[in-house]
Amino acid sequence: MSTNKQFVAGWGNYPMVESIVLHPENEMDTKKAIQTACIIARGLGRSYGDQAINSKGYTAVCTRMNHMIAFDEGTGVLECEGGTSLEEIIRTFAPSGWFPMICPGTKFVTIAGAIANDIHGKAHHHDGSFVNSVISFNIMLAGGEVVTASRTENEDLFWGNFGGLGLLGIITSAKIRLRKISTTYFKQRSIVINNLDEMLVALDENDKIYNYSVAWIDPLAKGKKLGSGVLTVGNAATLDDLPAKYKDEQLKIHQPNKLGVPFFLPNFTLNELTASMLNRVIAFVQNSPKEFVHYEKFFFPLDAIHNWNRGYGRRGFIQYQFVIPETGGRDVLILILEKIAASGCSPFLNVFKKMGEGQGILSFPFKGYTLAIDFPVTSKLSAFIAQLDEIILKAGGRIYLGKDAMLHKEVFQAMYPQYKEWLQIKSKYDPSNVFTSDISRRLGLYN
């Protein structure tokens, strides 16, 4: 097991901290690691903030524990190690007609990380979050013992891990269900939206027809154009749906990406002017999709650009995602979009959609509207985000902890009053706080 001291950060490159980084290769290495000092597991580093970094202890990068253990071709049940990524699963099983049930905006996430953040995708209103694909998992606890957690065995540990940010143990393996598919393509359409009222109506109407829906909203639009953008909806394409030119490769998989950002761009390259120009380009691209599109572009468009996060410069960025109830949601969205457009914080990439019913204890989703939007880190961003937090809290909403980098402890506790139930589980399985991280200290998720 290799060990070295280095600077680490989440995908947003903010905050950046120094930590002792370990690379366990098996359960024996993992057991040795948790006997050293406080520790947090880390996968491929796609959490945006300080979820998988530990400035006061060890950060265990578990991506070498990525072996497939067993697969049942009759049921689609896969058993694999926690460091296995969705990318590896897709590459291995898609050619045989199997695909992950839940896909977020990147395939470069590990199964353990997907559980820790209870990831969701553009079909949450139809499929729910990642917990719905998980049968059970094995987790190494603070004492080094490995136990199984499921809906019928150690149920509190099972539910506590979905959205639990890796703070209850290190997931060594999991059994998950894959979805049977006949093609790796999707049939989609785009709808130009002129304002927020049109957007909300279009979401309601199309959610009844399409399993997948996601919108881009122009974050700089004001007045009558507030909430304008493009809604993209779609369903999995069957073999009968596909045009002849695709049928010879109906189970085609992705190719390694060739494009990348080789270094951090200067901070001045992303400002209000360039953000406005880039958002115009995004609007054009979103409004001109092909009718049939491969899963790579449908689910993971940004994966085509390696290290795209460097485009925000060394200052880094945050992805701010909230969910608010549908009741009263329109007025709250108007207020938030007006504040964003006037903030001068150069908002960039964003995703808007509806969510279905929530699950889990600290899991983020519940039935309502969710917006995720990128902001470059500037001197005025923290104060602006605090203003948005207060609006969202007052509306009965909450922030996605799997992406958060700035939430204050008191606001978190008000948004997630169920944190007290989670802390009881923490006390039961990790009374000495072996598993800690920078976000756990920031939000008070420890005994």
C-alpha positions in Angstrom: 0.0 0.0 0.0 1.6 3.3 -1.1 1.4 6.4 1.0 2.3 10.0 0.3 1.5 13.5 1.4 -0.1 15.7 -1.3 -2.7 18.4 -2.0 -6.1 17.1 -2.8 -9.5 18.6 -3.7 -12.9 17.7 -5.0 -13.8 18.1 -8.7 -14.3 21.8 -8.2 -10.7 22.3 -7.0 -12.1 24.1 -4.0 -11.1 23.8 -1.2 -7.6 22.5 -1.8 -6.0 20.9 1.3 -2.9 18.8 2.2 -3.6 15.3 3.3 -1.7 12.0 3.7 -3.0 9.9 0.8 -3.2 6.1 1.0 -3.8 3.6 -1.9 -5.2 0.4 -0.4 -5.3 -2.6 -2.8 -7.4 -5.0 -0.7 -9.3 -5.5 2.6 -6.1 -6.2 4.5 -4.6 -2.8 3.4 -7.9 -1.1 4.3 -7.9 -2.6 7.8 -4.4 -1.4 8.3 -5.4 2.1 7.1 -8.2 2.6 9.5 -6.0 1.6 12.5 -3.7 4.6 11.8 -5.8 7.7 12.4 -9.0 9.3 11.3 -9.6 8.5 7.6 -12.1 9.1 4.7 -12.4 6.9 1.6 -12.1 8.5 -1.8 -13.0 7.2 -5.2 -12.5 9.0 -8.5 -12.8 12.5 -6.9 -16.0 13.6 -8.6 -17.6 15.0 -5.5 -17.3 18.7 -6.0 -16.3 20.0 -2.6 -14.7 18.7 0.6 -16.6 15.4 0.9 -13.6 13.1 0.2 -10.7 15.1 1.5 -9.2 15.0 5.0 -6.9 17.8 6.1 -6.6 16.4 9.6 -6.0 12.7 8.8 -5.8 10.3 6.0 -7.5 10.1 2.6 -7.7 6.5 1.3 -8.1 6.4 -2.5 -9.8 3.1 -3.1 -9.8 2.9 -6.9 -7.5 -0.1 -6.9 -10.2 -2.2 -5.2 -12.2 -2.4 -8.4 -12.6 -6.1 -9.2 -15.8 -7.7 -10.5 -16.7 -10.6 -8.2 -19.8 -12.2 -9.8 -22.5 -11.6 -12.3 -25.9 -13.4 -12.7 -26.9 -13.2 -16.4 -30.4 -14.3 -15.5 -31.2 -11.5 -13.0 -28.6 -8.9 -13.9 -27.2 -8.8 -10.4 -23.6 -7.7 -10.2 -21.3 -8.1 -7.3 -18.2 -5.9 -7.4 -15.7 -4.2 -5.2 -16.5 -0.7 -4.0 -13.9 1.0 -6.1 -15.4 -0.2 -9.3 -16.6 2.6 -11.5 -19.7 3.0 -13.6 -17.4 3.4 -16.6 -15.8 0.0 -16.0 -19.3 -1.6 -15.6 -20.6 -0.1 -18.8 -17.5 -1.1 -20.7 -17.8 -4.7 -19.4 -21.5 -5.3 -19.6 -23.1 -3.0 -22.1 -21.9 -5.1 -25.1 -23.9 -8.0 -23.5 -27.0 -5.8 -23.1 -26.7 -4.6 -19.5 -26.4 -1.1 -18.1 -26.4 0.7 -14.8 -29.9 1.5 -13.6 -29.0 5.0 -12.3 -26.6 7.3 -14.2 -25.5 10.8 -13.0 -23.8 13.3 -15.2 -20.5 11.4 -15.3 -19.6 7.7 -15.6 -16.4 8.3 -13.6 -17.9 7.5 -10.2 -17.3 4.5 -8.1 -20.0 2.2 -6.7 -19.0 3.2 -3.1 -19.1 6.8 -4.0 -22.5 6.4 -5.7 -23.8 5.0 -2.4 -22.1 7.6 -0.2 -23.8 10.4 -2.2 -26.9 8.5 -3.2 -26.5 9.7 -6.8 -29.4 10.5 -9.1 -29.8 11.3 -12.7 -32.2 12.8 -15.2 -34.8 10.0 -14.6 -35.1 10.6 -10.8 -38.9 11.2 -11.2 -39.1 7.8 -12.7 -36.3 5.6 -11.3 -35.4 7.3 -8.0 -31.8 7.5 -6.7 -29.0 4.9 -6.6 -30.4 3.1 -3.5 -33.0 1.6 -5.8 -30.4 -0.4 -7.6 -28.5 -1.6 -4.5 -29.4 -5.0 -3.0 -26.7 -5.0 -0.3 -23.1 -4.0 0.4 -20.2 -5.1 2.7 -18.7 -2.4 4.8 -15.6 -2.2 6.9 -16.4 -0.6 10.3 -14.1 1.3 12.6 -13.0 -1.9 14.4 -11.8 -3.5 11.1 -14.7 -6.0 10.9 -16.6 -6.3 7.7 -20.4 -6.6 7.9 -23.2 -6.8 5.4 -25.9 -4.2 5.2 -29.2 -4.5 3.3 -32.9 -3.7 3.7 -33.2 -6.7 6.1 -29.8 -6.9 7.7 -28.3 -4.0 9.6 -31.0 -1.8 8.1 -29.9 1.3 10.0 -26.4 1.0 8.6 -27.8 0.4 5.1 -30.0 3.5 5.0 -27.4 5.6 6.9 -24.9 5.1 4.1 -27.0 6.6 1.3 -26.1 10.2 1.5 -23.9 9.5 4.5 -20.7 10.7 2.7 -18.6 7.7 3.6 -18.6 8.6 7.3 -19.8 5.2 8.6 -17.1 3.0 7.1 -15.4 1.9 3.9 -17.6 0.0 1.5 -15.6 -2.9 0.2 -18.1 -4.5 -2.1 -21.7 -4.3 -3.2 -24.4 -6.2 -5.0 -26.3 -4.1 -7.5 -29.0 -4.6 -10.2 -28.2 -3.8 -13.8 -30.9 -2.9 -16.4 -31.4 -5.1 -19.4 -31.2 -3.1 -22.6 -31.5 -3.8 -26.3 -29.5 -0.8 -27.6 -27.2 1.8 -26.1 -29.0 4.6 -27.8 -31.7 7.0 -26.7 -34.5 8.7 -28.7 -34.8 12.3 -27.7 -36.2 15.7 -28.6 -35.5 19.3 -27.5 -38.1 21.9 -26.7 -37.3 25.7 -26.8 -38.6 27.4 -23.7 -39.4 31.1 -23.6 -39.8 31.7 -19.8 -40.2 29.9 -16.5 -43.9 29.4 -16.7 -43.4 27.6 -20.0 -40.6 25.5 -18.5 -42.7 24.3 -15.5 -45.6 23.4 -17.8 -43.4 21.6 -20.2 -41.8 19.6 -17.4 -45.2 18.5 -16.1 -46.5 17.5 -19.5 -43.4 15.6 -20.6 -42.6 13.8 -17.4 -45.7 11.7 -18.1 -44.4 10.7 -21.5 -40.6 10.5 -21.1 -38.5 8.7 -18.5 -35.6 11.1 -18.9 -35.9 14.9 -18.8 -33.4 17.7 -18.1 -33.3 21.4 -18.9 -30.7 24.1 -19.4 -31.8 27.5 -18.2 -30.2 30.7 -19.3 -28.8 32.0 -16.0 -28.3 35.5 -17.3 -31.8 36.0 -18.7 -34.0 38.7 -17.1 -37.5 40.1 -17.3 -39.9 38.3 -19.7 -37.1 35.8 -20.6 -36.4 34.8 -17.1 -36.3 31.0 -16.9 -35.9 30.6 -20.7 -33.8 27.7 -22.0 -34.1 24.3 -23.6 -35.7 21.2 -22.2 -34.4 17.8 -23.5 -36.5 14.7 -23.0 -36.0 11.1 -24.1 -36.5 7.4 -23.7 -34.3 4.4 -24.2 -34.3 3.4 -27.9 -35.4 -0.1 -28.7 -33.9 -2.1 -31.6 -37.1 -1.4 -33.6 -36.7 2.3 -33.0 -33.2 2.5 -34.4 -32.6 3.7 -38.0 -30.8 1.1 -40.1 -27.5 2.9 -39.9 -27.3 2.2 -36.1 -28.6 -1.4 -36.1 -25.2 -2.9 -36.9 -23.8 -1.3 -33.7 -26.9 -1.3 -31.5 -24.8 -2.1 -28.4 -21.9 0.2 -29.2 -19.8 1.4 -26.2 -17.9 4.6 -25.7 -14.3 5.3 -26.8 -11.6 6.8 -24.7 -11.8 10.6 -24.7 -9.2 12.3 -26.8 -9.9 15.9 -25.8 -8.7 17.5 -22.6 -7.8 20.6 -20.7 -4.0 20.1 -20.2 -3.6 22.8 -17.6 -5.5 25.3 -15.4 -6.7 28.2 -17.5 -6.0 31.7 -16.2 -8.7 33.0 -13.9 -9.5 36.0 -16.1 -10.7 33.7 -19.0 -14.0 33.1 -17.3 -15.8 36.3 -16.6 -19.3 37.8 -17.2 -18.6 38.4 -20.9 -17.2 34.9 -21.6 -19.9 33.3 -19.4 -22.5 35.1 -21.5 -20.9 34.0 -24.8 -20.5 30.4 -23.6 -24.1 30.2 -22.4 -25.2 31.3 -26.0 -23.1 28.4 -27.3 -24.7 26.0 -24.9 -28.2 27.2 -25.9 -27.4 26.4 -29.5 -26.0 23.0 -28.8 -28.9 22.0 -26.5 -31.4 23.1 -29.2 -29.9 21.1 -32.0 -29.6 17.5 -30.8 -30.0 14.5 -33.1 -33.1 12.4 -32.7 -31.1 9.3 -31.8 -28.1 9.8 -29.6 -25.6 7.4 -27.9 -25.6 7.1 -24.1 -22.2 8.9 -24.0 -23.7 12.1 -25.2 -27.1 11.5 -23.6 -25.8 10.9 -20.1 -22.2 12.0 -20.0 -21.5 14.9 -22.4 -18.8 16.5 -20.3 -16.9 13.2 -20.1 -15.7 13.9 -23.6 -13.4 16.5 -22.2 -10.8 15.2 -19.9 -10.1 17.5 -16.8 -12.7 20.0 -18.0 -12.8 21.3 -14.4 -9.4 23.0 -15.1 -11.3 25.5 -17.3 -12.3 27.4 -14.2 -8.7 28.1 -13.3 -6.8 27.4 -10.1 -9.3 29.4 -8.0 -11.7 26.6 -8.5 -15.5 26.6 -8.7 -18.5 25.2 -6.8 -21.5 23.4 -8.2 -24.5 24.6 -6.2 -27.5 22.3 -6.2 -30.7 22.7 -4.3 -34.2 21.2 -4.3 -37.3 23.0 -3.2 -40.9 21.8 -2.9 -43.2 22.2 -6.0 -45.8 24.1 -3.9 -44.7 27.7 -4.0 -41.7 26.7 -6.1 -42.4 29.0 -9.0 -42.1 32.2 -6.9 -38.9 30.9 -5.2 -37.3 30.0 -8.5 -38.1 33.5 -9.8 -36.4 35.1 -6.8 -33.4 32.8 -7.1 -33.0 33.3 -10.9 -33.3 37.1 -10.5 -30.6 37.1 -7.8 -28.3 34.9 -9.9 -28.7 37.0 -13.0 -27.8 40.2 -11.0 -25.1 38.6 -8.8 -22.1 39.2 -11.1 -20.9 35.8 -10.1 -20.5 34.5 -13.7 -22.9 31.5 -13.5 -22.1 28.9 -16.1 -23.2 25.3 -16.7 -26.5 24.4 -15.1 -29.1 21.6 -15.0 -32.8 22.0 -14.1 -35.3 19.2 -13.6 -38.0 17.8 -11.4 -37.3 15.2 -8.7 -39.4 12.3 -7.5 -40.0 11.1 -3.9 -37.0 11.0 -1.6 -35.4 8.1 0.3 -32.8 7.5 2.9 -31.8 9.6 5.9 -29.3 12.2 4.6 -30.1 11.5 0.9 -30.7 14.8 -1.0 -33.7 14.3 -3.3 -37.3 14.9 -2.5 -40.3 15.7 -4.7 -39.7 19.1 -6.1 -37.6 21.3 -8.5 -33.9 21.1 -8.5 -31.3 23.4 -10.0 -27.5 22.7 -10.2 -25.3 25.6 -11.3 -21.6 26.2 -11.5 -20.0 29.4 -10.0 -16.3 30.3 -10.2 -14.9 31.0 -6.8 -14.5 34.7 -6.2 -14.2 37.0 -3.2 -18.0 37.7 -3.2 -19.2 34.2 -3.8 -19.4 33.0 -0.2 -21.7 35.8 0.9 -23.9 35.4 -2.2 -24.3 31.6 -1.6 -25.2 32.3 2.0 -28.1 34.5 0.7 -29.3 31.7 -1.6 -29.1 29.2 1.3 -31.4 31.4 3.4 -33.9 31.6 0.6 -33.9 27.9 0.1 -34.1 27.1 3.8 -37.1 29.5 4.1 -38.8 27.7 1.2 -38.4 24.3 2.8 -35.6 23.2 0.5 -32.1 21.9 1.0 -28.6 21.7 -0.5 -27.0 18.6 -2.1 -24.3 17.6 0.4 -22.5 15.6 -2.3 -21.6 18.8 -4.1 -21.7 21.4 -1.3 -18.6 23.4 -0.3 -19.9 26.3 1.6 -22.9 25.4 3.7 -22.8 26.4 7.4 -23.5 23.9 10.2 -26.6 25.7 11.5 -28.2 26.0 8.1 -27.4 22.3 7.4 -29.1 21.2 10.6 -32.2 23.2 9.8 -32.3 21.8 6.2 -31.7 18.2 7.4 -33.4 17.9 10.8 -33.1 14.1 10.4 -29.3 14.5 11.0 -30.0 13.6 14.6 -31.2 10.2 13.6 -28.1 9.8 11.4 -25.9 10.8 14.4 -27.4 8.0 16.4 -26.3 5.5 13.7 -22.8 7.2 13.7 -22.5 6.7 17.5 -23.5 3.1 17.2 -21.0 2.1 14.4 -18.3 4.7 14.7 -18.3 6.1 18.3 -14.7 7.2 18.1 -15.0 9.1 14.8 -12.5 7.0 12.9 -14.2 8.1 9.7 -14.0 11.9 9.3 -13.6 14.4 6.5 -13.5 18.1 6.1 -17.2 18.3 5.4 -18.0 16.2 8.5 -16.1 18.8 10.6 -17.7 21.7 8.8 -21.3 20.4 9.2 -20.9 18.7 12.6 -21.4 15.1 11.4 -19.4 13.5 14.2 -20.0 12.5 17.8 
